[in-house]
């Protein structure tokens, strides 16, 4: 029987707790800040890594490679 009275007490106390809760004053708290900070740190690290990788890429195309490709294709077709 103790579990029945505990269940009854919980069902009667939950509505009182909901009435005391002011929805305009609810904040995410410490856990929300920690999750946001970890996500911000992850984005910062990804951007830093992307910047490092983008500096390694050579965007300038050498002209001899562009001219050599059609000549090689013509030699193969003969």
GIVENSUL-V225707 format. One record per backbone hydrogen bond with DSSP energy under -1.0 kcal/mol. NH is the residue of the N-H (numbers start at 1). CO is the residue of the C=O. Records with the same first field share a line. If there is no record, write none. Layout:
NH = CO ; CO
This chain:
5 = 1
6 = 2
7 = 3
8 = 4
9 = 5
10 = 6
11 = 7
12 = 8
13 = 9
14 = 10
17 = 13
18 = 14
19 = 15
20 = 16
25 = 22
33 = 29
34 = 30
35 = 31
36 = 32
37 = 33
38 = 34
39 = 35
40 = 36
41 = 37
42 = 38
43 = 39
44 = 40
45 = 41
46 = 42
47 = 43
48 = 44
49 = 45
50 = 46
51 = 47
52 = 48
53 = 49
54 = 50
55 = 51
66 = 62
67 = 63
68 = 64
69 = 65
72 = 68
73 = 69
74 = 70
75 = 71
76 = 72
77 = 73
